[in-house]
């Protein structure tokens, strides 16, 4: 969806009532550009978060605070899709230090079990703190008295406390979309206590898994003096702020299940799925991997296991194909450039050994695809391989299930995803670090009888179809809005 936006100066000051619901995320839900005459053009960005929050934002007259995605792009708040969008301007230097540096080269690897070594730079931390303050100030300016502010993800972990100091009247929620590490790993971070105290500015802190919430509570116990009881942290009162309680709990995110289900039922999508299989040479077994090209996704482990299966002769190389979609990600970061090179070497090696004229053992696609093409790929695949080394949830697994109303297909799912907690025992669970074990699971999936496939997929669909992203947002906001409003207003 595209459009032209009009500027708005609505704020949460005493002159204006402000917005009852303010979402704060690293990115706005649209990409926008401003021409030489100052005219604004915008296009809606794809993503699960906007799908989840758009209905509730419209119902509650909401505002969304976020970065445009481009350096030095400043603009007044503007209306789009029934929401007020409030751009936060970041310089090229801040993008480099706050986003590519501290967020993605410090926090991301640390929170994903140090699969790659985190980098700690004081300049990055300073930029992270300054940018978080800017987001907090933008949210404070938009929120109505006693309103709800929902902050999202690891890039903005200091915002809850900063916002609490600016606007103690607000009900503040935070949702962490990625894992929260064990305290033994988290303690590596030089600014570990600052992060914990930043998050404790919220009334409700949501995580993908119960284990992530427990990790956070353990970090609170280890690094602060705040008393805890179960999932509740008690924050003492001082001269400026009354005492309150913070809850840390799991709220596993989902997808727009109905949309994917309806998409996969369309005749043109089903025809495209058949066309994909025909283009692949009509192999007996089509395996599929769909990932951002990220070292947490276990793509190298998956390709290694698949290549060894072909080497062992356990699956007929002439009648089996792996389609690996690896969408571009963080291409300016060295670790990601290295990963791409390594994956492409592995793919070339397997294809060189097992490919034939007119047939590739692996079809490697370094692109992003629209939902329609993804639904067709899901329908075409006999086996879906999700082999993440660590993943907050992994929504690809849920998309595959939602697309399979035909009850076909088998899901191979890493134990180290949040989805595994929700979906077991329907998927075939694997440990991607155990290559031999993963090989056995992949072969079992490829050879599974049709009756067993249907039984498992029926159970998986029962879990996924009744637990969509709208239910997730309503569940979180239901708990947050139940927090008593505070009269204090600064």
N, C-alpha and C positions, 0 to 999 in steps of 0.2 A: 504494500500500500504506500502511495506517495501523496504529497500535498504541499501546500504552502502554509506556513504558520504565521500567526500574528503575535506580536509581543504582548507580554502582560507584566504588570508591576505588582501583582498581588503578593503580599507578605503576611507573616504572622505577627506584625506589630500591633500596637494598641489602636492604630487607625484602621485596621482591617482584620476581619475575623480569621483569615488564614485557612489552612486546609486540615481537615480532620485526620487524613491519612497521608503520610509522606514516606515514600520509598527512597532509600539512599543506596545506590549501587555504583560500582566503579564506572559502568557504562550506561548511557541513556538507552532506551529501547528503540531509538532511531539513529540512523546516520544522517547528518545534515551538512549542508554547505551554504555559504553566504557569498553571493556574487558581488561584483564591483559596485553595484548600486545599493548594496545592503539588503537585497531580497533573499529570503530564506527558502530553500528547498529541502525537503526531508523524505526519507524512505525508511519504512519500518524494518528493523533488524530482526533476523530469525533468532529464536531462542525460547527455551522453556520458561524462563522467569517472566517474560512479558506475557506469555500465554497464561501463566498461572495468575498473574496479578491484574491483568487488564480489566476483567469483569468487576473485581472488588474495588479497583481504582475508580471506575466509572460510577459505581454505586455510592462510593464515599466521597466523591468530588476530590480525587487525590492529586498529589503532585509527586513528580519523580525527579530526584537530584542525581546527576551523573555527568561523567566526562563525555565529550563528543566523539572521542577516538582519534582526533587529529590535534597536532600541536598548535598552540597559540590561537585557537578558534574561540573567540568570545562572542556572546550574543545574549540579549535579554531573554528571560523566560518566555516561552511561547506555547501555544495550544497545539496539540496533535493527538488525534484519535481519542478525543474526549478527556485528555489528561493535560495538566500543566507540566511542561518539561523545563527543568532548571539546569542549564549547562554550567559546569564547573570548568574553568579554563586551566589547562596545564601547559607549561612551556616544554620545549624539546628536552631541556636538561632535566626537568621534573619527571617526564615520561621515562627517560633513561635511568634515573636514580630511584624514583618511587615505584614505577611499574615494572620495567624490565629488570631493574636491580633488586631492590628489597623484596618486592612482592614475588617475583618469579625466579630470582636466583638465590634468595635467602629463605623466604618462608615456604615456597612451593616444595623444594627438595626436602627441607626439614620436616614438613608436615606429611610427606610421603615416605617416611621411614628411611630418609637419607639414602635413597636409591642412587642419587647423585650427590656429591658433597655440596653442602650449602656454602655460600660466600658471605662473610660478615664485613661490611664496610660502614664506618661511622657516618660518612657523607650520605650513604643511602638511607640510613636510619633517620638522619636529620630531615631529608626530603620527605620520607614517609610520614613523619610527625607533622610537618608543615602542611602537606597535602590533606591529611586527615583533618586537621584543624579547619581548613578551607571548606571541606565537605560538611563538617559539623555546623559551621556558621551559616552555610547555605540552607541546611535543613532547619536550623533554628529560626531563620527568617521566614520560612514558609509555613511552619506548623501552627495550627490553631491552639488556643489555650486548652490545656488538658488533652491535646491530640495524641495520635499514635504515630510513632516513627519506627519504620522497620528497616534496619541496616543489614546489608548483605555482604558477606564473604570476607576472605582473608586480607584483601587489600585495605580494609577499613576497620580494623580491630580496635583502633584508638577512638573512633568516633563516638561510641556510646558514652564513655566518661566525659569527653569534651562537650558533648551535647547536654549531658546531665548538668554540667557546671553552668552552661549557658541558659538552659531551660529546665529547671528541676520539676516543673509542672507536668512534663511530658511522660507518657508511657512509652518506653523504648524497648524494642525487640532487636535481636541480632540472630542471623542464621548463617552458620558456617557450612558452606557447600562442599568443602573438602575435608579429609580426615583431620582429627586433632591428635597430635602424637603422644606417645607415652611420655611421662614426665622425665624419664631418664634421657630421652632424646631432646625434649623441649628445653631442658636445662642448658643445652649448648648455647642457646640464644643469649647474647649479652644483655638484651633488653626484655628478658622473659617476664620480669615482674611488671614492667610497664604494659606489656600486652595483656597480661591477666587482669590488671587493674582497669585497663581500658575496656575490656569486655564486661567487667563487673559493673560498669555504668548502666548496663541494660537491666531491665526487669526480668526478661526471659531470653535465654540463650539456647538456640536450637542447633542440634547436630544431626547428621545422617544416621548414626548408629548409637545404640546405648553405650557401647564401649568408648566412643569418642566423648560422650558426655561424662562418663566416669573418669576418663583421662584428664578432662578439664578440672573436675572437682578435686582430683588428686593433686593437680598442679596448684590449685588454690590452697590446699592444705600445706603443701610443701613450701610454697613461696610467700604466703601471706599469713596474717594472724586472724583472718576472718573465720568465725566458727561455721562448721558445716554439719548438716544432718541429712543423710541421704543425698538427694539432688538439690537441696536447698542451702544456699549460702546466706548468712546473716550479715548485713552491712550495718555497722554501728553508726549512730548519729553524731553529728558535730554541730558547730554553731551555724553552719550554712545549710546543712542537709539533714532531714529527719532520718531515722533508722528505717530500713526497708529490707525486704527479702528478695533474693535473686534465685530463679529456678533454672537449672541446666537439664535439658531433656532431649530425647530423640524425636525428630519429626521427619521421617524418611520421605524424601521428595519423589514425585512420580512424573508422568507425562500426560499429555492430552490423549488419553487412551481411545476415546470415541473417535477423534479425528483420524488417528492411524488405522483404526479398525475400518472406518468408512472408506478411507483412501484405498486400502488394500482390497476392498470388495468391488471397486470400480472395474468394469470390463476392460477399460483401456490400460489400467495398471496390471491386471492379470495377463492381458495380451503382451504387455511389455516384459513381464516376467518370463513368459515363454520365449520371447524373442531373445532375451539375455541368455537363456540356456542354449538356444540354437546358435547364437553368436559364439558361445564357448565350445561348440562342437557336440552338444547334447551329451555331456559326460553322465555317467551313472550317479556320481556324487559331486555336488557343488558345495564347497565349504566357503564360509564368508567371515572376514574380519573387518570391522568398521571402527576406526579410531582416529582421534587426533594423533599426529605424529609426535608422540611424547614418550619419554623414557619410562614413565609409570605404567604404560599400557601393555608391556610384555610382548611387543611385536617381534622382537628378536628371538625370544624364547619360543614363541608360537611357530615361527618359520623354521627354527632349528628342529623342533619336534616333528613338524610336518616333513621336512627333508629327510630326517632319519627314518620315519615310517616308510617313505618311498624307497629309501636305501635298503631297508630290511625286507622289502617286498610284501609287507603286510596289507598294503592297499595297492591296487593296480594303477600305476602312474598314468597309463593311457586312458583310463576312464574316471579320473579324479582331477578336479581343479580347485585350487584355492584362489578366491578373489580377495585381495587385500586392498581396502580403501583406507588411505592414510592422508587425511586432510592436512594441509599446511598449518603449521603452528609455530609462533615465536621464532621466525626464521632469522632474526637478528641475533639470537642467543647462540653462543658457540656450541653448547651441549646439544642443541637441537640440530645444528648443521652436521655435527659429528654423527648423531643418531641416523639422520637421513642417509648419509654416506654409507654407514654400516649396514642399514636395512637393504639398501639398493645393491650392495655387494652380495649379501646373502641371497636375495631374490635372483640375481644373475647367476650365482653358483648353482642353485637348485634348478633353475631353468636350463642352464647349460648341460647339466647332467641328465635331467629327466624329460626335458622338452623334446618335441618332435615337430616336423613340418606340419603346420596347421594346428598345433596343440601346445599350449604352455602349461607347465605344472602350476605356476603362480601367475595370475594377472594382477599386476601392481598398479594401482591408480592413485596418483598423488594429486587429488582434486577434492573439492567439496561438491556435494550434489544436493539438489532440492529434495524436499520430502517425497515428492512423487517418484523420483528415481530410487530413493532409498526404500520406499515401500515395495517397489518392484524387485529390487535386489533381495530384500528379506523373503519375499515369496519364492524367489528362484533358488534360495539356499536350502540345502538339506540339513546342513550343520552350521550353527552360528558359534563362532569361537570368540569368547570374551576371556582373555587370559591376563588381566591387569595384575601388576605386582602390588599395587595399592590403589584403591579408588574409593572416593567418598560414597558414590552410589553406583554409577554406570547405567545411564538411561538407554543406551543402545540395546541392552538386554531386554528392557521393558518394551521398547519399540518393536523388536523382533516378535515378542509374544503377542503384542496388540495387533500386529499385521497378520498373524497366522490363525485366522478364523477357520481355515481348512483343517486345523489340528495337525498339520504336517510340520516337519522340522524338529531338530533336537538342539537344545541350548547347552553348550559347554561353558561353564561359568567359574571363574576364579573364586577361591575361598576368600580372597582378600578384597572383595568388593562389598559395598553396603547392600547391593542387590542380593548377595548370597544369604544374608541374614533374613531377608524377607521371603525369598522365593524357594529355598530348600524345603522339601526334598525333590522338587520338580526337575531342576537342572541336573546335569552331570557335573559335580563339583570337582575342581582340579587345583593342585598346587603348582603354579607355573615354574617354581624353582626346581621341582622334581620332574625333569625332562622325561624319564622313563615312565613315571606315573601318568604324566600328561599324554604321552603317546598311547598308553593303554586306553585312556578315556576317549581320545579322539577316534581310535579304531572302534571302540564300543559304540560311539555315536554314529559312525558311518555304517555300522552293521546292525543297528537296532531294528527289530521287527516293527512293522507298521502299527500293530496293535499297541505295543509299548509306547511308541511315539505319541499316538493319539491320547493315551491315558495321561502321560506326563504333560502334554501341551494343554489338555483340558484342565488339569489342576493348576497349571501356571496361569492360564487365562482367567480362571476363577479368582486368583489372587490379584492380578494386575488390573483387570477390567473394572473391579469395584473400588479401586484405590487410585483415583486419578489426581492430577496436579491441582485441580480446583478444591478437592477434599483436603489436600495438604495445606494450601494457603488458608482455607477456612479454619482448619484445626489449629494452626499456629496463631492466627489472629483472634480466634475465639478465646484462647488461653490468655493472650496478651491484653485484650480489651477487658477481661475480667479483673485485671489489676485495678484497684481503686484509684480514681483520679486524685491528683494532688492539687491543693489550692495555691501552693507557692508559685509565684511567677516573678521572674526577674526581668 
